[in-house]
C-alpha cells in the first residue's frame, strides 16, 4: 500500500523541519553549553527547540502554506537567536576561553561574538518579514 502524496509532503515537511531546524538549535545550545560550562545555553536550546516543534506542528496541522510556515519559523528563530546573542554577551569571556581550549584550530573571535549571532537573528527576521506578506495572498 502506498502513501498518498499529501501524507508524503506532510512527512517531508515534518522531518525536514525537525532535522533542518530543531537539530541545529539543539546542537548550538548544547555545544555552547559545554564550551562555556553554563547550563543556560542548554536551557535556551530546550526552550527554543520546544517552541520550534510547537510552531512546526501547529503550522503543518493548520495547513499553513509554503510561505506562512517558513515565515513563522524564521521569526521564531530570529527571536531565539536574539536571546542567544544576549546570553552570549553575558557569558562572553568564559565562552571565548572554552572555545579556545576545546577547538584551538577552529577558533576565530567572530565565532563567540554576540554581534555575529545578532546579525544572524536580523537576517532571519528579515527573511520572515519578507515571506510573511506572501502568505496573505489568497491561494
C-alpha positions in Angstrom: 0.0 0.0 0.0 1.4 3.4 -0.9 1.1 6.6 1.0 -0.9 9.5 -0.5 1.1 12.4 -1.9 -0.4 14.6 0.8 0.9 12.4 3.6 4.3 12.2 2.0 4.6 16.0 1.7 3.4 16.3 5.3 6.0 13.8 6.5 8.7 15.5 4.4 7.7 18.9 6.0 7.8 17.4 9.5 11.1 15.6 9.2 12.7 18.4 7.2 11.6 20.9 9.9 12.9 18.7 12.7 16.2 17.9 11.0 16.7 21.3 9.5 15.6 23.4 12.4 15.4 21.5 15.7 18.7 19.6 15.3 20.9 22.8 14.7 19.2 24.6 17.6 19.9 21.7 20.0 23.5 21.3 18.7 24.2 25.0 19.0 22.8 25.2 22.5 24.4 22.0 23.8 27.8 22.7 22.3 27.9 26.2 23.6 26.8 24.9 27.0 29.7 22.5 27.0 32.2 25.2 25.9 31.1 27.8 28.4 30.3 25.3 31.2 27.0 27.1 31.6 23.7 25.3 31.5 21.8 28.4 30.4 22.8 27.6 26.7 21.3 24.1 27.0 18.2 25.5 28.6 17.9 28.0 25.8 18.1 25.2 23.3 15.4 23.3 25.0 13.0 26.2 25.2 13.6 27.4 21.6 13.6 23.8 20.4 10.3 23.2 22.1 8.8 26.4 20.6 10.1 25.3 17.2 8.4 22.0 17.4 5.2 23.5 18.6 5.1 26.1 15.8 6.1 23.4 13.2 3.4 21.1 14.4 0.7 23.8 14.5 1.7 25.1 11.1 1.5 21.6 9.5 -1.7 20.7 11.2 -3.4 24.0 10.3 -2.2 23.7 6.7 -0.2 26.8 6.7 1.1 27.5 3.2 4.6 27.4 1.8 5.2 31.0 2.9 3.4 31.2 6.2 5.1 28.4 8.0 8.7 29.4 6.9 7.9 33.0 7.9 6.7 31.9 11.3 9.7 29.7 11.9 12.1 32.4 10.7 10.6 34.9 13.0 10.7 32.4 15.9 14.4 31.7 15.1 15.1 35.4 15.0 13.7 35.9 18.4 15.5 32.9 19.8 18.8 34.0 18.3 18.3 37.4 19.8 18.1 35.9 23.2 21.1 33.7 22.4 23.1 36.9 21.5 22.1 38.4 24.9 23.2 35.2 26.7 26.4 35.2 24.7 27.2 38.8 25.7 26.7 37.9 29.4 29.0 34.8 29.2 31.4 36.0 26.6 34.7 35.6 28.4 34.1 32.0 29.6 32.7 31.1 26.3 35.7 32.5 24.5 38.1 30.7 26.8 36.2 27.4 26.4 36.2 27.7 22.6 39.9 28.3 22.6 40.6 25.4 24.9 38.4 22.8 23.1 38.7 23.9 19.4 42.0 25.8 19.2 42.5 25.1 15.5 38.9 26.3 14.7 38.9 29.3 16.9 38.0 32.6 15.4 37.0 35.6 17.5 33.9 36.1 15.3 32.6 32.6 16.5 31.9 33.9 20.0 31.0 37.5 19.3 27.4 38.4 20.2 27.3 40.6 17.1 27.6 37.6 14.9 24.5 35.9 16.3 22.7 39.3 16.4 23.4 39.7 12.7 22.1 36.2 12.0 19.0 37.0 14.1 18.5 40.1 12.0 18.8 38.1 8.7 16.2 35.6 9.9 13.9 38.4 11.0 14.2 40.0 7.6 13.6 36.7 5.8 10.5 36.1 8.0 9.2 39.6 7.3 9.8 39.1 3.5 7.9 35.8 3.4 5.0 36.9 5.6 3.2 39.2 3.1 3.3 36.4 0.6 1.3 34.2 2.9 -1.5 36.8 2.9 -2.3 36.2 -0.7 -5.3 34.0 -1.4 -4.4 30.6 -2.8 
